[in-house]
Amino acid sequence: MADTLLIIEDEQLLGSELQRHYRKQGYEVIWVENCADARHQLSKRSIDPLLVLSDLNLPDGNGLNLLEEHAGHMSGCEWVFLTGYGDVSDSVRALRLGAFDFLTKPCPLRKLDMTVHSAMRSALAQRRLLAGSQDASQRYTPDTLLGMSPITEQTRHMLRKLSQIPFSTLILTGETGTGKGLATRILHYNGSRSKEPLVELNCAALPKELLESELFGHEAGAFTGAKGRHRGLIEQAHRGTLFLDEIGEMPPDLQVKLLKVLEDHKVRRLGGEQETNIDLQVIAATNRNLQDEVRKGNFRADLYHRLCVFELRMPTLAERIADLRELTVTFMTEFNRKSGKHVTQVSERGWELLESYPWPGNVRELRNVLERCVMLSSSNLLPEEWLQLQTTSTAEAEQPRTLAVRAVNEHVTSGITAATGSRVANAITLPLDGSMGLDDMNSAIISAMLARYQGNVMEVARGLKTTREKIRYRIGKFRLR
């Protein structure tokens, strides 16, 4: 069904021309000439316009009064005013009532088209958010993966197909921030186990001892501090789905135990004597290449082959850059609702900055950038100064992290104090002028420590007072050697 556009215009020549123009673009266009006919159309249940393009001064009333009458009863519908007689007070009132934009005649057709298309995208985004307030099975559909690029269409097709298959195990791969968690929810809530629990665990977030207890459960007295019986996440996911994020971070001995559970469909708690039958499907996610990890001896080949009944790769944002505008409008709408702001416009310069940036953090980074911009905005225009995106070429964008790490390593290994000339072996200098982000600082520190301890991860973990698993996770995340 075509998207509906309602035009309220008393000038017959302009009204008929606008109707013809937007029908050629594939919209279902309804044209009326006065407020009475507009009220009649808006009260009909047979139409649900995405956009109302209205004149301000009409033969039997005012377009602003019409908006005020229907604003509270029309969700997912934007209003754009096109008038030759409006003043500043009218435009202010229109925006306060929730109008998307206020244009004056004569308006260049290119500018009108940009405004109409932006308003349509905003209305569609609002409707998606309203649909998302329903139960999870309706909220997480394959269409939740936004975008119309070929690679997104292909990924959405695979999600739709896999959700109809009663698979036992599946691996989701892709860089951090590409939406592996979203894909998991789509697969679970659209599959045969949608009424059963979805249990999630990040394997990199817990030390080995706690990870084992959380995953497999324990009996009272199994170890110091185990005062009662605890059902592990595997048991809690019985008949449902177990999502193991960052599966590549799981220690090898726990990989063996997980393989046995998958093979036997039984689990034994720590300190327990009896096995419990379990029935579940497992979705494992990783930003690593598990085949490379198998070759390096970091991941068990038998567990990899048991998990890899299906493998689905989530594309990076750079690969689906054609989806950026739709994602931007959707996120802006979401953050407008949360913050009470009304950011609806992005300048041409803003779009250039967004579309030329390589997005190493993918959709998660885009979401964070837009949240910051909406929260700090003071008008309906997305503030470019808060984008804070590097505009260097992709080749140049890959260099700062390497250069920063090299500089820190040189400081650690050959730093000299000005006063004594002695070597400073335990110091790292990091700039605080904003030239390095938090991830770059973490990467630099870990890289320097790896150089200091000749790649000994255990020593690095001890020196930084953390766990080996967390260090290994960050080595993979920052692609350190």
ZALUMKOL-227704 format. One line per field, with one value per residue (C-alpha): x, y, z; residue in three letters; residue number from 1. Coordinates in pm, whole numbers. Each point is the difference from the previous one (the first is absolute). Layout:
u = X:...
v = Y:...
w = Z:...
res = ALA:...
n = NUM:...
//
This chain:
u = 0:135:79:-279:52:-285:28:-214:31:-265:199:-120:299:251:-210:-43:369:112:-241:134:362:-20:-215:280:230:-223:-198:-375:-99:-331:-60:-265:-57:-140:-11:-341:113:326:-191:-216:305:184:-304:-29:156:83:296:295:230:370:17:-240:128:-221:-49:-35:-287:-294:-345:-179:269:365:236:152:-339:-46:332:-92:-329:160:353:-96:-193:245:310:269:-111:205:-129:180:-139:48:-132:52:-142:160:210:242:-276:-178:317:73:-354:18:321:-136:-304:232:21:298:83:-137:77:-85:-109:151:193:253:-124:331:-28:-366:87:279:-238:-280:231:156:-346:-108:305:-68:-363:105:256:-268:-225:279:53:-372:-2:302:-203:-196:110:347:-122:-140:285:282:-98:245:-116:155:332:-34:131:-62:357:56:216:-260:-277:206:65:-367:-97:237:-139:-353:96:201:-276:-225:255:25:381:197:303:104:298:-41:317:79:176:-107:-307:-146:-315:70:-217:-287:37:-21:-327:-143:91:-139:-325:-93:86:-176:147:-131:-221:294:283:287:303:307:360:308:290:254:-172:70:315:33:-118:-312:-70:-4:-238:-233:-12:-23:-137:118:-114:29:357:148:257:71:-296:-248:-261:-293:-97:20:-159:242:-92:-4:-278:-180:-4:-168:-234:109:312:343:193:376:155:378:24:365:87:-116:292:94:-102:-348:-18:35:-286:-223:68:-106:-325:-75:78:-182:-281:75:161:152:34:332:14:-304:-40:-298:-38:-299:-148:-13:-147:120:133:330:95:367:135:356:192:292:68:-52:164:319:-36:-31:319:181:-119:-208:-335:-89:-69:-260:-202:23:-135:-276:-109:30:-315:-71:218:-134:222:-140:121:187:-156:262:-133:-359:68:-311:-204:154:-272:-280:190:73:-365:-108:254:-76:-370:75:221:-246:-260:238:130:-302:198:-121:309:-132:247:353:194:170:334:-122:-96:342:175:-216:34:374:94:123:-202:240:-257:-275:-368:77:233:-255:-262:230:97:-364:-101:267:-105:-372:58:219:-208:-164:-212:-159:331:247:306:305:241:-100:51:375:82:339:-24:330:16:-41:370:92:-272:165:333:-63:-48:322:194:-137:91:347:51:-104:221:296:-71:-20:319:216:-155:263:-63:123:139:207:26:-103:-225:-372:-99:-338:-164:-244:-89:-348:-134:-298:-79:-266:227:-35:-327:-49:33:325:136:-96:158:319:31:-53:234:270:-45:18:327:129:-78:89:-360:-63:-374:4:267:-188:-318:189:163:-335:-177:-261:-71:167:-337:-59:346:-50:-336:157:287:-257:-215:287:173:326:290
v = 0:342:264:257:375:242:340:291:283:246:111:-244:32:-62:-274:-198:41:-127:-293:-96:44:-226:-262:-40:-76:-289:161:-31:369:145:369:216:374:98:-86:-169:-252:-52:-78:-246:-179:-7:-144:-287:-323:-104:239:40:263:4:368:296:276:298:364:235:230:-198:122:-132:2:-17:-294:50:-44:-318:-131:85:-191:-321:1:-210:-256:-73:-200:-56:295:313:344:238:349:168:356:339:204:-138:202:-84:-44:-250:-201:-5:-116:-269:-147:13:-196:-265:94:-150:316:338:103:322:39:2:-307:-167:-346:-161:144:-104:-356:-24:118:-235:-302:82:38:-333:-174:162:-117:-354:3:110:-283:-250:126:-25:-354:-73:76:-321:-343:-129:-240:296:233:-218:-91:-29:347:134:-20:335:84:-63:-64:-334:-146:97:-154:-318:-9:63:-281:-240:100:-60:-339:-112:99:-258:-281:-193:21:-121:229:306:236:375:175:363:300:149:220:-166:-128:-360:41:132:-293:-240:152:-15:-367:-89:195:-107:-365:-300:79:357:-70:-146:194:174:-10:210:-20:200:-242:284:179:-257:-167:-371:-122:216:-76:-374:42:232:-226:-346:82:-139:-187:129:-39:-56:271:266:236:-237:12:-127:-176:206:-90:88:194:-320:-137:334:-7:-344:-20:348:169:51:294:-19:333:19:-380:29:122:-321:-188:-334:-218:155:-55:-374:7:199:-248:-289:180:56:-360:-171:254:-31:230:-65:279:63:-230:-193:-375:-12:122:203:-42:322:98:329:172:185:318:93:340:118:283:-234:-238:-330:-200:201:-52:-375:1:195:-245:261:-163:-369:-131:-251:271:227:-271:-84:364:76:-170:340:310:348:304:342:271:308:346:88:-286:124:374:42:-78:285:257:-234:-101:365:104:-298:71:373:-75:-235:252:282:-198:-67:354:205:156:55:-59:-80:155:-88:246:-102:45:-222:-276:30:-42:-298:-178:57:-131:-366:-92:-243:-45:-70:53:21:294:172:-38:151:293:82:-29:255:237:-16:48:307:154:339:3:-241:-27:-274:185:-74:116:-295:-264:8:-229:-22:86:-154:-265:-362:-69:292:-89:-335:159:202:-304:-161:324:64:-349:31:337:-141:-305:224:207:-306:-157:309:279:227:249:352:38:-312:-156:-335:-242:14:-363:16:304:51:340:47:324:162:247:-221:-138:-351:-168:-241:-308:131:62:-352:-139:198:-111:-369:14:160:-264:-279:145:27:-365:-145:-94:-189:53:-132:249:284:-95:-14:338:164:-179:-165:-342:-173:-38:375:67:-259:154:342:-141:-134:311:236:-249:15:-233
w = 0:-104:263:23:-37:77:-172:125:-256:-126:-306:-264:-232:280:161:-323:-86:344:-26:-343:111:307:-169:-254:296:107:283:46:-10:121:-78:171:-23:341:371:-17:-262:191:322:-191:-141:333:178:-251:121:-355:-24:234:-152:75:-88:-18:-231:82:-91:295:-104:-140:-114:311:266:99:-49:344:165:-203:127:359:-35:-128:146:301:-203:-284:89:-259:-215:-76:-105:-236:-65:-338:-1:-155:289:313:244:280:260:-227:-53:374:79:-270:139:356:-114:-143:-368:-182:-197:-109:-361:-179:-362:-250:115:-234:-95:102:352:25:-109:261:274:-109:-17:338:156:-149:147:337:-3:-91:282:247:-110:47:354:74:-132:220:313:-56:119:-92:-267:-191:93:-132:-355:-290:-106:323:-185:-176:-344:-368:-122:-180:279:263:-210:-28:377:75:-240:179:341:-124:-141:305:241:-166:42:330:8:301:-21:-200:-8:-57:-114:-71:145:331:-28:-311:171:99:311:-212:-241:294:119:-352:-32:343:-1:-354:47:152:346:16:305:194:171:-177:234:-79:123:-100:35:21:287:273:134:-63:341:2:-366:71:293:-192:-304:157:347:333:308:355:126:-347:75:260:13:-170:274:-205:-321:-318:-333:-277:-312:-203:221:-1:-381:-9:-303:-99:-141:158:-147:64:-99:-55:-9:-107:351:168:168:-165:297:0:-374:69:252:-236:-281:223:86:-368:-89:289:59:371:255:341:255:173:301:-121:-47:-236:-355:-117:-347:-199:-334:-144:-307:26:-184:37:-105:-56:-163:-58:-286:182:-278:54:376:-58:-207:273:264:187:-76:-13:-350:122:176:-304:-229:251:20:-370:-128:-154:-12:-70:-39:95:-242:116:-30:-261:-216:37:-8:-220:314:201:-70:105:315:80:-22:213:275:-4:46:290:181:-69:192:289:33:-103:-286:-358:-214:-348:-243:-111:-213:-323:175:282:-243:-166:334:97:-334:-42:346:8:314:170:279:-253:90:373:-64:-225:271:264:-224:-75:365:92:-278:82:373:-61:-278:42:-319:-244:-193:91:141:-214:270:221:-266:74:-294:-164:-369:-107:-269:96:-46:221:253:65:96:322:224:-128:35:348:115:-149:173:336:-44:-79:309:221:-134:-41:208:166:280:-65:353:42:-342:148:-184:88:-38:170:-159:-286:-139:-149:-152:170:-279:-159:-271:145:93:290:-221:-148:351:112:-316:59:362:-76:-299:215:270:-258:-125:357:81:-342:-76:327:50:357:103:-171:186:330:-66:-82:288:-220:-149:-290:-175:3:-142:-275:-80:-48:-203:-242:15:-80:-236:190:-68
res = MET:ALA:ASP:THR:LEU:LEU:ILE:ILE:GLU:ASP:GLU:GLN:LEU:LEU:GLY:SER:GLU:LEU:GLN:ARG:HIS:TYR:ARG:LYS:GLN:GLY:TYR:GLU:VAL:ILE:TRP:VAL:GLU:ASN:CYS:ALA:ASP:ALA:ARG:HIS:GLN:LEU:SER:LYS:ARG:SER:ILE:ASP:PRO:LEU:LEU:VAL:LEU:SER:ASP:LEU:ASN:LEU:PRO:ASP:GLY:ASN:GLY:LEU:ASN:LEU:LEU:GLU:GLU:HIS:ALA:GLY:HIS:MET:SER:GLY:CYS:GLU:TRP:VAL:PHE:LEU:THR:GLY:TYR:GLY:ASP:VAL:SER:ASP:SER:VAL:ARG:ALA:LEU:ARG:LEU:GLY:ALA:PHE:ASP:PHE:LEU:THR:LYS:PRO:CYS:PRO:LEU:ARG:LYS:LEU:ASP:MET:THR:VAL:HIS:SER:ALA:MET:ARG:SER:ALA:LEU:ALA:GLN:ARG:ARG:LEU:LEU:ALA:GLY:SER:GLN:ASP:ALA:SER:GLN:ARG:TYR:THR:PRO:ASP:THR:LEU:LEU:GLY:MET:SER:PRO:ILE:THR:GLU:GLN:THR:ARG:HIS:MET:LEU:ARG:LYS:LEU:SER:GLN:ILE:PRO:PHE:SER:THR:LEU:ILE:LEU:THR:GLY:GLU:THR:GLY:THR:GLY:LYS:GLY:LEU:ALA:THR:ARG:ILE:LEU:HIS:TYR:ASN:GLY:SER:ARG:SER:LYS:GLU:PRO:LEU:VAL:GLU:LEU:ASN:CYS:ALA:ALA:LEU:PRO:LYS:GLU:LEU:LEU:GLU:SER:GLU:LEU:PHE:GLY:HIS:GLU:ALA:GLY:ALA:PHE:THR:GLY:ALA:LYS:GLY:ARG:HIS:ARG:GLY:LEU:ILE:GLU:GLN:ALA:HIS:ARG:GLY:THR:LEU:PHE:LEU:ASP:GLU:ILE:GLY:GLU:MET:PRO:PRO:ASP:LEU:GLN:VAL:LYS:LEU:LEU:LYS:VAL:LEU:GLU:ASP:HIS:LYS:VAL:ARG:ARG:LEU:GLY:GLY:GLU:GLN:GLU:THR:ASN:ILE:ASP:LEU:GLN:VAL:ILE:ALA:ALA:THR:ASN:ARG:ASN:LEU:GLN:ASP:GLU:VAL:ARG:LYS:GLY:ASN:PHE:ARG:ALA:ASP:LEU:TYR:HIS:ARG:LEU:CYS:VAL:PHE:GLU:LEU:ARG:MET:PRO:THR:LEU:ALA:GLU:ARG:ILE:ALA:ASP:LEU:ARG:GLU:LEU:THR:VAL:THR:PHE:MET:THR:GLU:PHE:ASN:ARG:LYS:SER:GLY:LYS:HIS:VAL:THR:GLN:VAL:SER:GLU:ARG:GLY:TRP:GLU:LEU:LEU:GLU:SER:TYR:PRO:TRP:PRO:GLY:ASN:VAL:ARG:GLU:LEU:ARG:ASN:VAL:LEU:GLU:ARG:CYS:VAL:MET:LEU:SER:SER:SER:ASN:LEU:LEU:PRO:GLU:GLU:TRP:LEU:GLN:LEU:GLN:THR:THR:SER:THR:ALA:GLU:ALA:GLU:GLN:PRO:ARG:THR:LEU:ALA:VAL:ARG:ALA:VAL:ASN:GLU:HIS:VAL:THR:SER:GLY:ILE:THR:ALA:ALA:THR:GLY:SER:ARG:VAL:ALA:ASN:ALA:ILE:THR:LEU:PRO:LEU:ASP:GLY:SER:MET:GLY:LEU:ASP:ASP:MET:ASN:SER:ALA:ILE:ILE:SER:ALA:MET:LEU:ALA:ARG:TYR:GLN:GLY:ASN:VAL:MET:GLU:VAL:ALA:ARG:GLY:LEU:LYS:THR:THR:ARG:GLU:LYS:ILE:ARG:TYR:ARG:ILE:GLY:LYS:PHE:ARG:LEU:ARG
n = 1:2:3:4:5:6:7:8:9:10:11:12:13:14:15:16:17:18:19:20:21:22:23:24:25:26:27:28:29:30:31:32:33:34:35:36:37:38:39:40:41:42:43:44:45:46:47:48:49:50:51:52:53:54:55:56:57:58:59:60:61:62:63:64:65:66:67:68:69:70:71:72:73:74:75:76:77:78:79:80:81:82:83:84:85:86:87:88:89:90:91:92:93:94:95:96:97:98:99:100:101:102:103:104:105:106:107:108:109:110:111:112:113:114:115:116:117:118:119:120:121:122:123:124:125:126:127:128:129:130:131:132:133:134:135:136:137:138:139:140:141:142:143:144:145:146:147:148:149:150:151:152:153:154:155:156:157:158:159:160:161:162:163:164:165:166:167:168:169:170:171:172:173:174:175:176:177:178:179:180:181:182:183:184:185:186:187:188:189:190:191:192:193:194:195:196:197:198:199:200:201:202:203:204:205:206:207:208:209:210:211:212:213:214:215:216:217:218:219:220:221:222:223:224:225:226:227:228:229:230:231:232:233:234:235:236:237:238:239:240:241:242:243:244:245:246:247:248:249:250:251:252:253:254:255:256:257:258:259:260:261:262:263:264:265:266:267:268:269:270:271:272:273:274:275:276:277:278:279:280:281:282:283:284:285:286:287:288:289:290:291:292:293:294:295:296:297:298:299:300:301:302:303:304:305:306:307:308:309:310:311:312:313:314:315:316:317:318:319:320:321:322:323:324:325:326:327:328:329:330:331:332:333:334:335:336:337:338:339:340:341:342:343:344:345:346:347:348:349:350:351:352:353:354:355:356:357:358:359:360:361:362:363:364:365:366:367:368:369:370:371:372:373:374:375:376:377:378:379:380:381:382:383:384:385:386:387:388:389:390:391:392:393:394:395:396:397:398:399:400:401:402:403:404:405:406:407:408:409:410:411:412:413:414:415:416:417:418:419:420:421:422:423:424:425:426:427:428:429:430:431:432:433:434:435:436:437:438:439:440:441:442:443:444:445:446:447:448:449:450:451:452:453:454:455:456:457:458:459:460:461:462:463:464:465:466:467:468:469:470:471:472:473:474:475:476:477:478:479:480:481
//
